[in-house]
Amino acid sequence: MSKHIVTAFDAELQSISTRISEMGGLAEEQLSQALEAIRERDSELAAEVIAADVRLDKLEVDFEEFAIQMLALRQPMANDLREVVAALKIASTLERIGDLAKNISRRATYLNENQPIKVSSSIVRMGNQTRLLVSEVLDAYAARDTALAVSVWTRDVEIDEMYNSIFRELITYMMEDQHLIGLCSQLLFVAKNLERIGDHATFISEMIYYVVEGRPLGDSRPKGEPLGELPLPRPFHG
Amino acid sequence: MDQTTDIKIVSRDVHVYYGENEAIKGVSLEIEDNTVTAFIGPSGCGKSTFLRCLNRMNDTIDVCRVTGDIELDGHDIYAREIDPVQLRARVGMVFQKPNPFPKSIYDNVAYGPRIHGLADSKADLDAIVEHSLRRAAIWDEVKDRLDAPGTGLSGGQQQRLCIARAIATAPEVLLMDEPCSALDPIATAQVEELIHELRENYAVVIVTHSMQQAARVSQKTAFFHLGLVLEYDETGKIFTNPDHEKTQQYITGRFG
């Protein structure tokens, strides 16, 4: 892409990418540490993640102001306009990923005070997979790599399937032993948060595609089955 | 878009020469009725030259030669039997710099209807003048001083007076060559609002150097470059996702 006649405009556009990458890096780190707090049963780390969320919130507020100023003062057109609008949406998506990481850390605090159950390892696997998608979509943004973005977009279905299987597993546990309901509910929230983060990664993929191609990626994304059949409760014998 | 549109003007392979210099190098374009069409492009790209072909304003330049076809409602406007003066009553024009006649406000607007014999009586003419000034959104500002000279108005008022003068002959097409470049933002907004309203009854073609203005007022945009139309599409498409690299460079302010 050739340079703008007004060089300060180029500098500001460059700054958009830099700021988004910075926010992305922080969101990814928050997610990573939240998962570590679950895996290592580390409540101290969970507390750190919760406390650090304000940094991401602050970056988002600052970025929004920067982008709105740019819209007002530069009045960008065509690909420049797409760049700014997509970045605004990506920034708020990253902020939400941060919120979900914080929420996972809250659940971690509860889980760490209770006995681990087998499903925890499936959640760790799901977490790793989700983190990988977030990491790849951020790489795709930095390189404006639509092929990688589309790959993330299509692979979110794996996260959905992991979620569905964890959901069924947890329901089964809860029916087997009602003392586990509290614990399993917390795990269910963790899984749900990860599933949402996967969706956010696909949304960022869509934004990258829009920036580069100028048209939407479409809505034919493979999605996990709706929850389907749940285990039936055992007949109640009075 | 939101309404069905008929083609008002068709140009086919139009070339314009100023002596040896070829200013327009084969432009084929369909201009829709009840639509604001913007011509954009760098200085010297030929957009004003092409605009002036649409009501044969270029006839007044001796060295200027136009080839190709331009049809208004299917009739060749360069045909032998066409009277350019009659044509310009149907295809009105508003210029960059407001240029009211050194006459009263009333006479500025009444001039066209008089020479074209559009009014049968003084009452008729009064009605045309009032209607045109109302359409141009300047009636309330001048109704009490119709005998005052048009040149005594502010720049924005003068331009709206010129628009009233252009629409007094009940044209079907209105050509505007940078109509707001000499106006302040408030007068510009008033003229843009007027353009928006005029679209109901006319095909409006506007040449502008302001990307934002083209984006605000038009439904279709043509990008001119070195005497050619490189891209012609819905305005929304041109300003968010143009097909042509040169269009993109121009509207985003990049080196081309």
HADDOCK unambig.tbl for C-alpha pairs under 7 A between the chains (distance, minus, plus):
assign (segid A and resid 2 and name CA) (segid B and resid 254 and name CA) 6.33 0.50 0.50
assign (segid A and resid 2 and name CA) (segid B and resid 255 and name CA) 6.35 0.50 0.50
assign (segid A and resid 3 and name CA) (segid B and resid 254 and name CA) 5.56 0.50 0.50
assign (segid A and resid 3 and name CA) (segid B and resid 255 and name CA) 6.23 0.50 0.50
assign (segid A and resid 4 and name CA) (segid B and resid 253 and name CA) 5.65 0.50 0.50
assign (segid A and resid 4 and name CA) (segid B and resid 254 and name CA) 3.98 0.50 0.50
assign (segid A and resid 4 and name CA) (segid B and resid 255 and name CA) 6.09 0.50 0.50
assign (segid A and resid 5 and name CA) (segid B and resid 253 and name CA) 6.04 0.50 0.50
assign (segid A and resid 5 and name CA) (segid B and resid 254 and name CA) 5.32 0.50 0.50
assign (segid A and resid 5 and name CA) (segid B and resid 255 and name CA) 5.91 0.50 0.50
assign (segid A and resid 76 and name CA) (segid B and resid 252 and name CA) 6.50 0.50 0.50
assign (segid A and resid 77 and name CA) (segid B and resid 239 and name CA) 5.73 0.50 0.50
assign (segid A and resid 77 and name CA) (segid B and resid 240 and name CA) 6.25 0.50 0.50
assign (segid A and resid 77 and name CA) (segid B and resid 251 and name CA) 6.34 0.50 0.50
assign (segid A and resid 77 and name CA) (segid B and resid 252 and name CA) 5.35 0.50 0.50
assign (segid A and resid 78 and name CA) (segid B and resid 239 and name CA) 5.01 0.50 0.50
assign (segid A and resid 78 and name CA) (segid B and resid 240 and name CA) 3.91 0.50 0.50
assign (segid A and resid 78 and name CA) (segid B and resid 241 and name CA) 5.19 0.50 0.50
assign (segid A and resid 78 and name CA) (segid B and resid 242 and name CA) 6.79 0.50 0.50
assign (segid A and resid 78 and name CA) (segid B and resid 248 and name CA) 6.57 0.50 0.50
assign (segid A and resid 78 and name CA) (segid B and resid 252 and name CA) 6.69 0.50 0.50
assign (segid A and resid 79 and name CA) (segid B and resid 240 and name CA) 6.72 0.50 0.50
assign (segid A and resid 79 and name CA) (segid B and resid 241 and name CA) 6.71 0.50 0.50
assign (segid A and resid 80 and name CA) (segid B and resid 252 and name CA) 6.89 0.50 0.50
assign (segid A and resid 81 and name CA) (segid B and resid 240 and name CA) 6.96 0.50 0.50
assign (segid A and resid 214 and name CA) (segid B and resid 241 and name CA) 5.37 0.50 0.50
